[in-house]
Amino acid sequence: MRWPDEIRDPAELLPPPVQVSDEEIEGALALMDTMTVDKLEGPDFHDRYTEAIAEIIEAKR
């Protein structure tokens, strides 16, 4: 339990408001579009974790 004087108002923890221009928003959206990957295939996206778990299960069996 806490005493009322020990509890901070959560509003104090919020960052200050920031003005963002339409150009900045458009730039951020364009950047997200260029970095989006539709297919998660190839050597960079190989699921080693599932293989390792399958090996552990097989070894315990």
C-alpha positions as a Python dict, from the first residue, in 0.01 Angstrom:
ca = {
    (1, 'M'): (0, 0, 0),
    (2, 'R'): (105, 354, -57),
    (3, 'W'): (16, 676, 116),
    (4, 'P'): (-157, 934, -103),
    (5, 'D'): (148, 1162, -92),
    (6, 'E'): (363, 878, -237),
    (7, 'I'): (152, 836, -550),
    (8, 'R'): (245, 1050, -849),
    (9, 'D'): (-3, 1174, -1103),
    (10, 'P'): (57, 976, -1426),
    (11, 'A'): (4, 1294, -1630),
    (12, 'E'): (348, 1408, -1507),
    (13, 'L'): (510, 1124, -1700),
    (14, 'L'): (367, 1214, -2040),
    (15, 'P'): (607, 1368, -2291),
    (16, 'P'): (533, 1725, -2393),
    (17, 'P'): (305, 1768, -2696),
    (18, 'V'): (483, 1805, -3030),
    (19, 'Q'): (365, 1964, -3350),
    (20, 'V'): (421, 1745, -3657),
    (21, 'S'): (379, 1887, -4004),
    (22, 'D'): (195, 1711, -4285),
    (23, 'E'): (524, 1679, -4477),
    (24, 'E'): (682, 1494, -4183),
    (25, 'I'): (388, 1256, -4165),
    (26, 'E'): (401, 1192, -4540),
    (27, 'G'): (776, 1133, -4518),
    (28, 'A'): (734, 885, -4233),
    (29, 'L'): (462, 698, -4422),
    (30, 'A'): (678, 686, -4736),
    (31, 'L'): (971, 552, -4533),
    (32, 'M'): (751, 281, -4383),
    (33, 'D'): (629, 184, -4731),
    (34, 'T'): (985, 151, -4863),
    (35, 'M'): (1095, -60, -4566),
    (36, 'T'): (793, -295, -4572),
    (37, 'V'): (861, -653, -4679),
    (38, 'D'): (567, -846, -4824),
    (39, 'K'): (727, -1192, -4826),
    (40, 'L'): (921, -1326, -4531),
    (41, 'E'): (1126, -1574, -4727),
    (42, 'G'): (1495, -1629, -4777),
    (43, 'P'): (1796, -1689, -4554),
    (44, 'D'): (1732, -1383, -4339),
    (45, 'F'): (1394, -1517, -4231),
    (46, 'H'): (1485, -1879, -4152),
    (47, 'D'): (1314, -2005, -3834),
    (48, 'R'): (1594, -2165, -3636),
    (49, 'Y'): (1402, -2156, -3308),
    (50, 'T'): (1131, -2396, -3421),
    (51, 'E'): (1394, -2634, -3557),
    (52, 'A'): (1587, -2622, -3228),
    (53, 'I'): (1272, -2695, -3027),
    (54, 'A'): (1188, -2987, -3258),
    (55, 'E'): (1539, -3127, -3205),
    (56, 'I'): (1503, -3097, -2826),
    (57, 'I'): (1165, -3270, -2834),
    (58, 'E'): (1303, -3547, -3055),
    (59, 'A'): (1602, -3596, -2825),
    (60, 'K'): (1377, -3623, -2519),
    (61, 'R'): (1148, -3867, -2695),
}
